[in-house]
Amino acid sequence: MSAPRPEGGRRPALAVFKLASCDGCQLTLLDCEDELLNVAERVEIAHFLEASSAVRPGPYDLALVEGSVTTPQDAQRIREIRAAARFLVTIGACATAGGIQALRNFADVEEFRATVYARPEYIATLATSTPVSAHVPVDFELRGCPIDRGQLLEVITAFLAGRKPDVPNHSVCFACKRRGTVCVTVAHGTPCLGPVTHAGCGAICPAYGRGCYGCFGPSGSVNLPALIPLLRRDGMSEDDVRRTLRTYNAASFAEVEGAPS
């Protein structure tokens, strides 16, 4: 992802959009606080309903999209966003992997709809929850539930500088070693998804003696067939393993060879 400067010396137009999600990744941008002021000086915030009701139409130089595609309206809207954006970056597990709502992909969504809603015939929904990349081309994916503020600032900074974002593709195990955290699996026999999970959270859970939950989805090099027997060895049943993999990035882990169906 490299971004040439807009013509005429104007500031690049930044837009932030939401599909099916909890707004947590948008809040991460607002939580940047002092850094956000510096970003605001470098870009024109053209569309960001979480921060301002002032909206201007595209085209946009950079669009950040949170949320998965779960309705026909979402599918149409993401096509419109893509058409209006020179660069499109998906942020968070919902936008990059379908989110926790992708649990519907393993069941009958019509049964869910009839159970939850008194008048299900008024609810328009898709049978699956899918990432944005399943519908339109995406220039960069920023993972996490929620995303890491440092990585988000890196993506925006890289865009402004016209270079590729420096976001690691290694596993949480690497992050544990960097911060000097003792391996919870080796030392305590605690089940942990760190070996197969994308780094970015700072290895927070292992630092507090808990196993990784896979919030950032599969890393660049995943060997689930090797990990699953270790999870069972450390006391997890087949159902436990399945539930552990079916959380924030259920659809992504399901696509990895060796994942329980």
Helices and strands as residue ranges (DSSP letters): G 7-9, E 13-18, H 24-30, H 34-42, E 44-48, E 60-66, H 72-84, E 85-91, H 93-97, G 100-106, H 109-116, G 120-122, G 132-134, E 140-142, H 149-161, H 172-179, H 184-188, G 194-196, H 204-207, H 224-233, H 238-245, H 250-255
